[in-house]
Amino acid sequence: MNLLPGTQQIVGDGDIAIGTSGKPIRVFSVEAISGATATTLLLFNGTAIVTGNRYAQVDGLASKSVLVNYAGGKRFPNGCFLQTDANSDYVTVVYTEEF
């Protein structure tokens, strides 16, 4: 299995695919920096926001940074899609992508 390591940064509110859309992704960490109100990040298995495909949630703290590590990585077999909210200032995702 060939793996491509990556780090992706998202500024502000914006829903986005992590890595190449639809490719298997293994997420090792997610860091969320919130604005004046706490943010909530949702990570979905797939290429879009589908409630039944929610694999992870990261809850931030107002005006703070929160780092969530997944020992060994959390695998998203159909790709990883990140949903942010209006309280997201900056998000960093560390991952590998299978190719």
ZABA-657158 format. One record per atom (N, C-alpha, C): atom name; x, y, z; residue in three letters; residue number from 0. Coordinates in pm, 1 decimal. Layout:
REM residues N
atomo:CA, px:X, py:Y, pz:Z, residuo:ALA, num:NUM
...
END
This chain:
REM residues 99
atomo:N, px:85.1, py:-117.6, pz:0.0, residuo:MET, num:0
atomo:CA, px:0.0, py:0.0, pz:0.0, residuo:MET, num:0
atomo:C, px:89.4, py:123.5, pz:0.0, residuo:MET, num:0
atomo:N, px:66.8, py:212.6, pz:-93.3, residuo:ASN, num:1
atomo:CA, px:141.2, py:337.3, pz:-101.3, residuo:ASN, num:1
atomo:C, px:64.9, py:446.4, pz:-30.3, residuo:ASN, num:1
atomo:N, px:136.9, py:523.5, pz:50.1, residuo:LEU, num:2
atomo:CA, px:73.7, py:630.0, pz:127.4, residuo:LEU, num:2
atomo:C, px:137.4, py:763.5, pz:93.3, residuo:LEU, num:2
atomo:N, px:55.8, py:865.1, pz:83.6, residuo:LEU, num:3
atomo:CA, px:100.2, py:1000.9, pz:59.0, residuo:LEU, num:3
atomo:C, px:67.9, py:1082.5, pz:183.4, residuo:LEU, num:3
atomo:N, px:171.2, py:1127.5, pz:260.2, residuo:PRO, num:4
atomo:CA, px:142.8, py:1206.9, pz:380.3, residuo:PRO, num:4
atomo:C, px:97.8, py:1347.4, pz:342.3, residuo:PRO, num:4
atomo:N, px:16.1, py:1406.8, pz:428.8, residuo:GLY, num:5
atomo:CA, px:-30.0, py:1541.5, pz:400.7, residuo:GLY, num:5
atomo:C, px:-73.1, py:1616.2, pz:524.7, residuo:GLY, num:5
atomo:N, px:-71.7, py:1746.8, pz:512.8, residuo:THR, num:6
atomo:CA, px:-124.8, py:1837.1, pz:614.2, residuo:THR, num:6
atomo:C, px:-209.3, py:1938.0, pz:539.4, residuo:THR, num:6
atomo:N, px:-329.2, py:1958.6, pz:587.8, residuo:GLN, num:7
atomo:CA, px:-418.8, py:2053.0, pz:520.9, residuo:GLN, num:7
atomo:C, px:-468.2, py:2154.3, pz:622.6, residuo:GLN, num:7
atomo:N, px:-461.4, py:2282.2, pz:587.0, residuo:GLN, num:8
atomo:CA, px:-509.8, py:2389.3, pz:672.4, residuo:GLN, num:8
atomo:C, px:-631.9, py:2453.2, pz:608.7, residuo:GLN, num:8
atomo:N, px:-731.7, py:2479.7, pz:692.5, residuo:ILE, num:9
atomo:CA, px:-855.0, py:2542.3, pz:647.8, residuo:ILE, num:9
atomo:C, px:-873.1, py:2669.4, pz:730.2, residuo:ILE, num:9
atomo:N, px:-889.5, py:2781.3, pz:664.0, residuo:VAL, num:10
atomo:CA, px:-907.6, py:2908.9, pz:733.5, residuo:VAL, num:10
atomo:C, px:-1054.7, py:2946.4, pz:727.1, residuo:VAL, num:10
atomo:N, px:-1113.2, py:2971.7, pz:844.5, residuo:GLY, num:11
atomo:CA, px:-1251.5, py:3016.5, pz:849.8, residuo:GLY, num:11
atomo:C, px:-1351.2, py:2905.7, pz:825.5, residuo:GLY, num:11
atomo:N, px:-1473.2, py:2945.2, pz:795.2, residuo:ASP, num:12
atomo:CA, px:-1584.8, py:2853.6, pz:777.1, residuo:ASP, num:12
atomo:C, px:-1586.8, py:2804.8, pz:632.3, residuo:ASP, num:12
atomo:N, px:-1572.4, py:2674.8, pz:615.1, residuo:GLY, num:13
atomo:CA, px:-1577.8, py:2618.8, pz:479.8, residuo:GLY, num:13
atomo:C, px:-1572.4, py:2467.7, pz:485.1, residuo:GLY, num:13
atomo:N, px:-1665.1, py:2402.1, pz:419.5, residuo:ASP, num:14
atomo:CA, px:-1667.5, py:2256.4, pz:415.7, residuo:ASP, num:14
atomo:C, px:-1578.1, py:2211.0, pz:300.6, residuo:ASP, num:14
atomo:N, px:-1497.4, py:2105.8, pz:325.3, residuo:ILE, num:15
atomo:CA, px:-1395.3, py:2070.6, pz:226.4, residuo:ILE, num:15
atomo:C, px:-1355.4, py:1924.2, pz:239.3, residuo:ILE, num:15
atomo:N, px:-1315.3, py:1865.4, pz:126.4, residuo:ALA, num:16
atomo:CA, px:-1258.6, py:1730.3, pz:127.5, residuo:ALA, num:16
atomo:C, px:-1115.2, py:1738.8, pz:177.3, residuo:ALA, num:16
atomo:N, px:-1075.9, py:1642.1, pz:258.7, residuo:ILE, num:17
atomo:CA, px:-937.9, py:1632.2, pz:305.4, residuo:ILE, num:17
atomo:C, px:-863.2, py:1544.0, pz:207.3, residuo:ILE, num:17
atomo:N, px:-750.2, py:1591.5, pz:156.7, residuo:GLY, num:18
atomo:CA, px:-676.2, py:1516.5, pz:55.1, residuo:GLY, num:18
atomo:C, px:-755.5, py:1513.9, pz:-74.8, residuo:GLY, num:18
atomo:N, px:-740.7, py:1404.3, pz:-149.2, residuo:THR, num:19
atomo:CA, px:-813.0, py:1387.1, pz:-274.6, residuo:THR, num:19
atomo:C, px:-951.2, py:1331.0, pz:-245.5, residuo:THR, num:19
atomo:N, px:-1053.3, py:1397.8, pz:-293.1, residuo:SER, num:20
atomo:CA, px:-1191.1, py:1357.8, pz:-266.7, residuo:SER, num:20
atomo:C, px:-1215.7, py:1213.1, pz:-309.2, residuo:SER, num:20
atomo:N, px:-1268.3, py:1133.0, pz:-216.5, residuo:GLY, num:21
atomo:CA, px:-1304.3, py:995.0, pz:-245.5, residuo:GLY, num:21
atomo:C, px:-1195.2, py:892.8, pz:-224.0, residuo:GLY, num:21
atomo:N, px:-1070.1, py:934.9, pz:-205.3, residuo:LYS, num:22
atomo:CA, px:-958.6, py:843.3, pz:-180.4, residuo:LYS, num:22
atomo:C, px:-956.8, py:804.0, pz:-32.6, residuo:LYS, num:22
atomo:N, px:-917.7, py:680.4, pz:-0.6, residuo:PRO, num:23
atomo:CA, px:-906.2, py:641.0, pz:140.6, residuo:PRO, num:23
atomo:C, px:-807.0, py:730.8, pz:215.0, residuo:PRO, num:23
atomo:N, px:-849.2, py:780.9, pz:330.7, residuo:ILE, num:24
atomo:CA, px:-771.1, py:874.9, pz:411.0, residuo:ILE, num:24
atomo:C, px:-759.9, py:819.9, pz:552.8, residuo:ILE, num:24
atomo:N, px:-643.3, py:836.2, pz:613.7, residuo:ARG, num:25
atomo:CA, px:-625.1, py:803.7, pz:755.0, residuo:ARG, num:25
atomo:C, px:-584.6, py:932.6, pz:825.5, residuo:ARG, num:25
atomo:N, px:-671.2, py:982.0, pz:915.1, residuo:VAL, num:26
atomo:CA, px:-648.2, py:1107.7, pz:987.1, residuo:VAL, num:26
atomo:C, px:-576.1, py:1077.0, pz:1118.0, residuo:VAL, num:26
atomo:N, px:-465.3, py:1146.1, pz:1141.4, residuo:PHE, num:27
atomo:CA, px:-386.8, py:1126.6, pz:1263.0, residuo:PHE, num:27
atomo:C, px:-413.5, py:1233.9, pz:1367.8, residuo:PHE, num:27
atomo:N, px:-443.0, py:1354.8, pz:1324.0, residuo:SER, num:28
atomo:CA, px:-475.0, py:1459.8, pz:1421.0, residuo:SER, num:28
atomo:C, px:-557.2, py:1570.1, pz:1355.8, residuo:SER, num:28
atomo:N, px:-636.3, py:1635.7, pz:1440.9, residuo:VAL, num:29
atomo:CA, px:-716.1, py:1751.0, pz:1399.4, residuo:VAL, num:29
atomo:C, px:-696.9, py:1858.1, pz:1505.8, residuo:VAL, num:29
atomo:N, px:-655.1, py:1976.7, pz:1464.2, residuo:GLU, num:30
atomo:CA, px:-643.1, py:2090.3, pz:1555.6, residuo:GLU, num:30
atomo:C, px:-744.9, py:2194.8, pz:1513.7, residuo:GLU, num:30
atomo:N, px:-824.1, py:2239.8, pz:1609.3, residuo:ALA, num:31
atomo:CA, px:-925.4, py:2341.4, pz:1583.2, residuo:ALA, num:31
atomo:C, px:-895.2, py:2464.2, pz:1667.8, residuo:ALA, num:31
atomo:N, px:-895.5, py:2579.8, pz:1604.4, residuo:ILE, num:32
atomo:CA, px:-882.5, py:2706.2, pz:1676.2, residuo:ILE, num:32
atomo:C, px:-1015.6, py:2778.5, pz:1659.8, residuo:ILE, num:32
atomo:N, px:-1078.9, py:2805.5, pz:1772.7, residuo:SER, num:33
atomo:CA, px:-1211.1, py:2868.9, pz:1772.8, residuo:SER, num:33
atomo:C, px:-1200.9, py:3019.3, pz:1786.0, residuo:SER, num:33
atomo:N, px:-1305.5, py:3086.0, pz:1740.5, residuo:GLY, num:34
atomo:CA, px:-1319.1, py:3229.4, pz:1761.4, residuo:GLY, num:34
atomo:C, px:-1376.0, py:3254.4, pz:1900.2, residuo:GLY, num:34
atomo:N, px:-1454.7, py:3358.7, pz:1914.2, residuo:ALA, num:35
atomo:CA, px:-1510.4, py:3396.9, pz:2043.7, residuo:ALA, num:35
atomo:C, px:-1610.8, py:3295.7, pz:2097.7, residuo:ALA, num:35
atomo:N, px:-1662.7, py:3209.4, pz:2009.3, residuo:THR, num:36
atomo:CA, px:-1755.9, py:3104.0, pz:2048.0, residuo:THR, num:36
atomo:C, px:-1695.7, py:2970.5, pz:2007.8, residuo:THR, num:36
atomo:N, px:-1724.0, py:2865.6, pz:2083.5, residuo:ALA, num:37
atomo:CA, px:-1668.9, py:2733.1, pz:2055.9, residuo:ALA, num:37
atomo:C, px:-1715.1, py:2681.1, pz:1919.9, residuo:ALA, num:37
atomo:N, px:-1623.5, py:2615.4, pz:1849.1, residuo:THR, num:38
atomo:CA, px:-1655.0, py:2556.5, pz:1719.3, residuo:THR, num:38
atomo:C, px:-1682.5, py:2406.7, pz:1733.7, residuo:THR, num:38
atomo:N, px:-1752.0, py:2350.9, pz:1638.1, residuo:THR, num:39
atomo:CA, px:-1770.2, py:2206.6, pz:1628.4, residuo:THR, num:39
atomo:C, px:-1734.9, py:2165.3, pz:1486.8, residuo:THR, num:39
atomo:N, px:-1641.9, py:2070.3, pz:1475.6, residuo:LEU, num:40
atomo:CA, px:-1602.0, py:2016.3, pz:1346.6, residuo:LEU, num:40
atomo:C, px:-1658.3, py:1876.2, pz:1334.0, residuo:LEU, num:40
atomo:N, px:-1708.4, py:1842.2, pz:1217.6, residuo:LEU, num:41
atomo:CA, px:-1758.6, py:1707.8, pz:1190.9, residuo:LEU, num:41
atomo:C, px:-1680.3, py:1650.1, pz:1074.1, residuo:LEU, num:41
atomo:N, px:-1638.9, py:1523.0, pz:1087.9, residuo:LEU, num:42
atomo:CA, px:-1566.8, py:1454.2, pz:981.7, residuo:LEU, num:42
atomo:C, px:-1651.6, py:1338.0, pz:932.5, residuo:LEU, num:42
atomo:N, px:-1674.0, py:1335.7, pz:801.5, residuo:PHE, num:43
atomo:CA, px:-1761.4, py:1236.4, pz:740.1, residuo:PHE, num:43
atomo:C, px:-1680.5, py:1141.9, pz:651.8, residuo:PHE, num:43
atomo:N, px:-1723.4, py:1016.5, pz:645.4, residuo:ASN, num:44
atomo:CA, px:-1666.7, py:919.5, pz:553.5, residuo:ASN, num:44
atomo:C, px:-1737.0, py:937.5, pz:419.9, residuo:ASN, num:44
atomo:N, px:-1664.0, py:987.0, pz:319.9, residuo:GLY, num:45
atomo:CA, px:-1724.0, py:1008.1, pz:189.9, residuo:GLY, num:45
atomo:C, px:-1683.8, py:1141.1, pz:129.5, residuo:GLY, num:45
atomo:N, px:-1762.8, py:1186.2, pz:34.2, residuo:THR, num:46
atomo:CA, px:-1729.3, py:1306.6, pz:-40.9, residuo:THR, num:46
atomo:C, px:-1824.1, py:1422.7, pz:-15.2, residuo:THR, num:46
atomo:N, px:-1914.0, py:1406.5, pz:82.0, residuo:ALA, num:47
atomo:CA, px:-2011.3, py:1511.2, pz:113.4, residuo:ALA, num:47
atomo:C, px:-2064.0, py:1490.8, pz:255.5, residuo:ALA, num:47
atomo:N, px:-2144.8, py:1585.7, pz:300.9, residuo:ILE, num:48
atomo:CA, px:-2205.8, py:1577.7, pz:434.0, residuo:ILE, num:48
atomo:C, px:-2327.0, py:1485.7, pz:427.0, residuo:ILE, num:48
atomo:N, px:-2313.8, py:1368.4, pz:488.7, residuo:VAL, num:49
atomo:CA, px:-2423.5, py:1272.6, pz:496.2, residuo:VAL, num:49
atomo:C, px:-2431.3, py:1227.3, pz:641.8, residuo:VAL, num:49
atomo:N, px:-2541.9, py:1255.8, pz:709.0, residuo:THR, num:50
atomo:CA, px:-2554.5, py:1232.4, pz:852.6, residuo:THR, num:50
atomo:C, px:-2512.5, py:1092.1, pz:894.4, residuo:THR, num:50
atomo:N, px:-2553.1, py:990.6, pz:821.6, residuo:GLY, num:51
atomo:CA, px:-2519.8, py:853.1, pz:857.7, residuo:GLY, num:51
atomo:C, px:-2373.3, py:817.9, pz:840.2, residuo:GLY, num:51
atomo:N, px:-2295.9, py:903.7, pz:776.4, residuo:ASN, num:52
atomo:CA, px:-2153.9, py:878.6, pz:751.7, residuo:ASN, num:52
atomo:C, px:-2061.6, py:960.0, pz:842.5, residuo:ASN, num:52
atomo:N, px:-2115.7, py:1015.5, pz:950.1, residuo:ARG, num:53
atomo:CA, px:-2031.6, py:1093.9, pz:1041.9, residuo:ARG, num:53
atomo:C, px:-1943.8, py:998.4, pz:1121.1, residuo:ARG, num:53
atomo:N, px:-1811.7, py:1013.9, pz:1107.6, residuo:TYR, num:54
atomo:CA, px:-1715.2, py:925.7, pz:1173.3, residuo:TYR, num:54
atomo:C, px:-1650.7, py:990.2, pz:1295.4, residuo:TYR, num:54
atomo:N, px:-1644.0, py:1123.2, pz:1300.3, residuo:ALA, num:55
atomo:CA, px:-1574.2, py:1188.9, pz:1411.7, residuo:ALA, num:55
atomo:C, px:-1628.9, py:1329.3, pz:1432.4, residuo:ALA, num:55
atomo:N, px:-1613.3, py:1377.3, pz:1556.5, residuo:GLN, num:56
atomo:CA, px:-1652.6, py:1513.1, pz:1592.9, residuo:GLN, num:56
atomo:C, px:-1545.1, py:1570.7, pz:1682.6, residuo:GLN, num:56
atomo:N, px:-1507.2, py:1694.7, pz:1656.5, residuo:VAL, num:57
atomo:CA, px:-1409.6, py:1766.0, pz:1739.5, residuo:VAL, num:57
atomo:C, px:-1478.9, py:1890.8, pz:1791.0, residuo:VAL, num:57
atomo:N, px:-1489.2, py:1901.3, pz:1923.4, residuo:ASP, num:58
atomo:CA, px:-1551.2, py:2018.1, pz:1986.6, residuo:ASP, num:58
atomo:C, px:-1443.5, py:2111.3, pz:2037.8, residuo:ASP, num:58
atomo:N, px:-1447.2, py:2235.4, pz:1989.9, residuo:GLY, num:59
atomo:CA, px:-1349.8, py:2334.8, pz:2031.3, residuo:GLY, num:59
atomo:C, px:-1393.2, py:2407.4, pz:2157.3, residuo:GLY, num:59
atomo:N, px:-1305.4, py:2495.3, pz:2202.6, residuo:LEU, num:60
atomo:CA, px:-1332.1, py:2582.5, pz:2316.7, residuo:LEU, num:60
atomo:C, px:-1320.7, py:2726.7, pz:2269.3, residuo:LEU, num:60
atomo:N, px:-1404.2, py:2814.0, pz:2320.0, residuo:ALA, num:61
atomo:CA, px:-1403.2, py:2954.4, pz:2278.4, residuo:ALA, num:61
atomo:C, px:-1263.8, py:3014.6, pz:2295.3, residuo:ALA, num:61
atomo:N, px:-1215.4, py:3077.5, pz:2189.6, residuo:SER, num:62
atomo:CA, px:-1085.8, py:3147.1, pz:2187.8, residuo:SER, num:62
atomo:C, px:-968.2, py:3059.3, pz:2229.0, residuo:SER, num:62
atomo:N, px:-976.6, py:2930.5, pz:2200.2, residuo:LYS, num:63
atomo:CA, px:-869.4, py:2836.0, pz:2236.2, residuo:LYS, num:63
atomo:C, px:-840.2, py:2743.2, pz:2119.2, residuo:LYS, num:63
atomo:N, px:-727.4, py:2672.2, pz:2132.8, residuo:SER, num:64
atomo:CA, px:-689.3, py:2568.5, pz:2038.8, residuo:SER, num:64
atomo:C, px:-713.2, py:2432.9, pz:2103.3, residuo:SER, num:64
atomo:N, px:-771.6, py:2340.0, pz:2028.4, residuo:VAL, num:65
atomo:CA, px:-795.3, py:2203.7, pz:2076.4, residuo:VAL, num:65
atomo:C, px:-731.0, py:2108.6, pz:1976.2, residuo:VAL, num:65
atomo:N, px:-650.9, py:2014.8, pz:2026.7, residuo:LEU, num:66
atomo:CA, px:-584.7, py:1916.7, pz:1941.9, residuo:LEU, num:66
atomo:C, px:-635.4, py:1778.0, pz:1978.1, residuo:LEU, num:66
atomo:N, px:-684.8, py:1704.9, pz:1877.4, residuo:VAL, num:67
atomo:CA, px:-730.6, py:1567.5, pz:1896.8, residuo:VAL, num:67
atomo:C, px:-639.7, py:1477.1, pz:1815.0, residuo:VAL, num:67
atomo:N, px:-576.5, py:1380.1, pz:1882.4, residuo:ASN, num:68
atomo:CA, px:-489.8, py:1283.2, pz:1816.3, residuo:ASN, num:68
atomo:C, px:-560.4, py:1148.9, pz:1808.8, residuo:ASN, num:68
atomo:N, px:-544.6, py:1080.9, pz:1697.4, residuo:TYR, num:69
atomo:CA, px:-598.7, py:946.3, pz:1679.9, residuo:TYR, num:69
atomo:C, px:-480.1, py:851.0, pz:1670.3, residuo:TYR, num:69
atomo:N, px:-454.4, py:776.0, pz:1777.0, residuo:ALA, num:70
atomo:CA, px:-342.2, py:682.4, pz:1779.6, residuo:ALA, num:70
atomo:C, px:-358.4, py:580.8, pz:1666.9, residuo:ALA, num:70
atomo:N, px:-260.4, py:569.1, pz:1581.8, residuo:GLY, num:71
atomo:CA, px:-268.6, py:477.6, pz:1468.4, residuo:GLY, num:71
atomo:C, px:-349.6, py:532.0, pz:1352.6, residuo:GLY, num:71
atomo:N, px:-415.9, py:642.7, pz:1372.3, residuo:GLY, num:72
atomo:CA, px:-496.3, py:705.1, pz:1267.4, residuo:GLY, num:72
atomo:C, px:-638.2, py:652.5, pz:1262.6, residuo:GLY, num:72
atomo:N, px:-728.8, py:736.8, pz:1221.5, residuo:LYS, num:73
atomo:CA, px:-869.8, py:700.8, pz:1204.0, residuo:LYS, num:73
atomo:C, px:-894.3, py:693.8, pz:1053.5, residuo:LYS, num:73
atomo:N, px:-934.3, py:574.9, pz:1005.7, residuo:ARG, num:74
atomo:CA, px:-945.8, py:551.6, pz:860.8, residuo:ARG, num:74
atomo:C, px:-1084.4, py:590.0, pz:808.6, residuo:ARG, num:74
atomo:N, px:-1083.2, py:662.7, pz:698.3, residuo:PHE, num:75
atomo:CA, px:-1203.8, py:701.0, pz:625.2, residuo:PHE, num:75
atomo:C, px:-1194.2, py:632.7, pz:488.3, residuo:PHE, num:75
atomo:N, px:-1252.6, py:513.4, pz:471.5, residuo:PRO, num:76
atomo:CA, px:-1232.0, py:434.7, pz:349.4, residuo:PRO, num:76
atomo:C, px:-1283.4, py:498.8, pz:220.6, residuo:PRO, num:76
atomo:N, px:-1382.1, py:585.9, pz:230.0, residuo:ASN, num:77
atomo:CA, px:-1440.3, py:649.6, pz:111.4, residuo:ASN, num:77
atomo:C, px:-1402.6, py:796.4, pz:98.2, residuo:ASN, num:77
atomo:N, px:-1298.1, py:837.7, pz:166.6, residuo:GLY, num:78
atomo:CA, px:-1257.1, py:977.3, pz:166.4, residuo:GLY, num:78
atomo:C, px:-1301.6, py:1044.5, pz:295.2, residuo:GLY, num:78
atomo:N, px:-1243.7, py:1160.7, pz:323.7, residuo:CYS, num:79
atomo:CA, px:-1277.9, py:1235.3, pz:445.0, residuo:CYS, num:79
atomo:C, px:-1328.3, py:1373.4, pz:404.2, residuo:CYS, num:79
atomo:N, px:-1446.3, py:1407.8, pz:453.6, residuo:PHE, num:80
atomo:CA, px:-1505.6, py:1538.6, pz:425.4, residuo:PHE, num:80
atomo:C, px:-1523.9, py:1611.4, pz:558.0, residuo:PHE, num:80
atomo:N, px:-1468.8, py:1731.8, pz:567.2, residuo:LEU, num:81
atomo:CA, px:-1470.3, py:1810.3, pz:691.2, residuo:LEU, num:81
atomo:C, px:-1576.0, py:1919.2, pz:683.1, residuo:LEU, num:81
atomo:N, px:-1661.8, py:1924.3, pz:785.7, residuo:GLN, num:82
atomo:CA, px:-1760.0, py:2032.1, pz:797.3, residuo:GLN, num:82
atomo:C, px:-1717.4, py:2121.7, pz:912.4, residuo:GLN, num:82
atomo:N, px:-1700.7, py:2249.7, pz:883.5, residuo:THR, num:83
atomo:CA, px:-1668.6, py:2347.5, pz:987.0, residuo:THR, num:83
atomo:C, px:-1793.0, py:2431.3, pz:1014.2, residuo:THR, num:83
atomo:N, px:-1780.3, py:2527.6, pz:1103.7, residuo:ASP, num:84
atomo:CA, px:-1891.6, py:2619.5, pz:1128.6, residuo:ASP, num:84
atomo:C, px:-1839.1, py:2762.4, pz:1135.3, residuo:ASP, num:84
atomo:N, px:-1927.8, py:2856.5, pz:1157.2, residuo:ALA, num:85
atomo:CA, px:-1892.0, py:2998.9, pz:1156.7, residuo:ALA, num:85
atomo:C, px:-1793.7, py:3035.6, pz:1267.5, residuo:ALA, num:85
atomo:N, px:-1776.3, py:2949.5, pz:1367.4, residuo:ASN, num:86
atomo:CA, px:-1685.7, py:2978.3, pz:1478.4, residuo:ASN, num:86
atomo:C, px:-1545.7, py:2921.4, pz:1456.8, residuo:ASN, num:86
atomo:N, px:-1522.4, py:2857.6, pz:1343.2, residuo:SER, num:87
atomo:CA, px:-1390.9, py:2801.5, pz:1310.9, residuo:SER, num:87
atomo:C, px:-1301.0, py:2912.8, pz:1257.8, residuo:SER, num:87
atomo:N, px:-1190.2, py:2936.2, pz:1327.7, residuo:ASP, num:88
atomo:CA, px:-1092.3, py:3032.9, pz:1277.7, residuo:ASP, num:88
atomo:C, px:-988.1, py:2963.9, pz:1190.3, residuo:ASP, num:88
atomo:N, px:-938.6, py:2848.7, pz:1237.9, residuo:TYR, num:89
atomo:CA, px:-829.8, py:2780.4, pz:1168.5, residuo:TYR, num:89
atomo:C, px:-833.0, py:2633.0, pz:1206.1, residuo:TYR, num:89
atomo:N, px:-821.6, py:2545.6, pz:1108.1, residuo:VAL, num:90
atomo:CA, px:-822.9, py:2401.6, pz:1131.3, residuo:VAL, num:90
atomo:C, px:-703.4, py:2340.5, pz:1059.4, residuo:VAL, num:90
atomo:N, px:-632.5, py:2250.2, pz:1127.5, residuo:THR, num:91
atomo:CA, px:-522.2, py:2176.6, pz:1067.4, residuo:THR, num:91
atomo:C, px:-550.8, py:2027.9, pz:1080.4, residuo:THR, num:91
atomo:N, px:-540.8, py:1955.2, pz:968.3, residuo:VAL, num:92
atomo:CA, px:-562.3, py:1810.8, pz:966.2, residuo:VAL, num:92
atomo:C, px:-434.8, py:1745.4, pz:913.8, residuo:VAL, num:92
atomo:N, px:-382.0, py:1648.5, pz:990.6, residuo:VAL, num:93
atomo:CA, px:-265.8, py:1570.5, pz:949.4, residuo:VAL, num:93
atomo:C, px:-315.7, py:1432.5, pz:911.1, residuo:VAL, num:93
atomo:N, px:-277.8, py:1385.0, pz:792.1, residuo:TYR, num:94
atomo:CA, px:-335.5, py:1262.6, pz:738.7, residuo:TYR, num:94
atomo:C, px:-239.1, py:1192.5, pz:643.8, residuo:TYR, num:94
atomo:N, px:-272.7, py:1069.2, pz:605.0, residuo:THR, num:95
atomo:CA, px:-211.1, py:1002.2, pz:492.6, residuo:THR, num:95
atomo:C, px:-322.1, py:963.3, pz:396.5, residuo:THR, num:95
atomo:N, px:-287.0, py:955.5, pz:270.5, residuo:GLU, num:96
atomo:CA, px:-382.7, py:919.7, pz:165.6, residuo:GLU, num:96
atomo:C, px:-329.8, py:797.1, pz:92.3, residuo:GLU, num:96
atomo:N, px:-415.4, py:697.5, pz:71.9, residuo:GLU, num:97
atomo:CA, px:-376.8, py:579.1, pz:-4.5, residuo:GLU, num:97
atomo:C, px:-388.2, py:610.4, pz:-153.2, residuo:GLU, num:97
atomo:N, px:-289.5, py:562.1, pz:-228.7, residuo:PHE, num:98
atomo:CA, px:-298.4, py:579.5, pz:-374.3, residuo:PHE, num:98
atomo:C, px:-247.0, py:457.4, pz:-445.7, residuo:PHE, num:98
END
